[in-house]
Amino acid sequence: MHQCLIQWQGDKIEIMPVDRDSISKDDIKVFTAVPSKPGAEFPNAARWEQKLNLEIVAAKKQRDHYLSNVEKSCTLKHIQERRKKYGNFYELAEILKTETEAGRN
């Protein structure tokens, strides 16, 4: 197993092995960070992000459509239950009208 000491200062990184008694200049590796534009390391990242956003928009549309269908279904079930319970609306209105008139007399 090799152990390394990693040091960095600013934009320079030094990596040197620490498992040897003597360390030569060749053992020390120095890397400098190259400033670049964001996304230059991954040129396809922007396209990937655009594709991901399109997928998210499509999924949201599908979700909204599904939820609206579920809501319609629940509403229709509620209407059907009321019709079973009370019958036709016009019949119910007549019953309520006669009951209120009978209550007044």
N, C-alpha and C positions, 0 to 999 in steps of 0.2 A: 504494500500500500504506500502510495506517495502522498506526502503532505506538501502543500504549497502555501506560501505567504502572498497574499494579494494586497497591494497598496495602490491607492489612487490619490492623485492630487490634481484638481482641475480637470483637464481632459486627458491626462496621462495615466495609464494603468500599468503597474509593474507586477509581474508574476515571477516568483523565485521559489525553487524547491527548498525545503527546510529539513529534509531527512538526510542530508549529506553533511559531513564535517567541513568539507571545503567547497566553496561555491566559486565557480569561475564566472568571468564576465559573460561567457556564452550561455550560462544557465539562466541569466536574468533576461526576461523578455519584456520589452516595453512596447505598449500599444498606444497609439494616439487616436482619440476620437475625431472623426472627420465630420465637421458640421455639414449638414445637408438639409434639403427641404423636408418637411414632414411628409411622410408617405413615400419618399424616394426609395426606401429600403424595400417596400412592398408596392410595386407599381400597380398591381391588380387590386389592392385594398380598396381603392375608391370605387372601382367597378363592383367589387364584392359588396361593399356597403350599399351602393345603389340597388343592387339586385335584392339584398336583404330587405331594404326599405319597401321595394315593390311587393315582395312576398308578404310583408307585414300588413301593407295596405289591403292586399287581396284577402288575407286571412280575416282582417277586421270587417271587410264587406261581407264575407261569408258568415261571420259570427252575427253581425247585425241582421242579416237576412234570416238566419236560423232563429234568432231570438224574436224577431217580429212574427215569424210563423208560429212559434210556440205561444206567443202572446195572443195571436188570433185564435189559435186552437183553444186556449184557456177561456177566452171570451165566448167562443161558440159553445163550449161545454157549459159555461155559466148560463148562457141564454137558454140552452136546451133544458137545463135543470129547472130554471124558472118556469119554462113552458110546461114541464111535467108537473111542477108544484101548483102553479096558478092557472094553467090552461092558456088559452088565447088572450092576448092583451085586451082586446076589445071586450071580451066576455068579462074579464077581471074589472075593467073600468065600469061596466054596467053594474056589476055586483057591488063595487065600492060606492057607486052613485046611489043605488037603491038603499044600501045600508046607511049611508049618511042622511038620506032623506027620511028613512024610518026612524033614525035617532033623533031627528029634529021634531018629529011629530009626537 
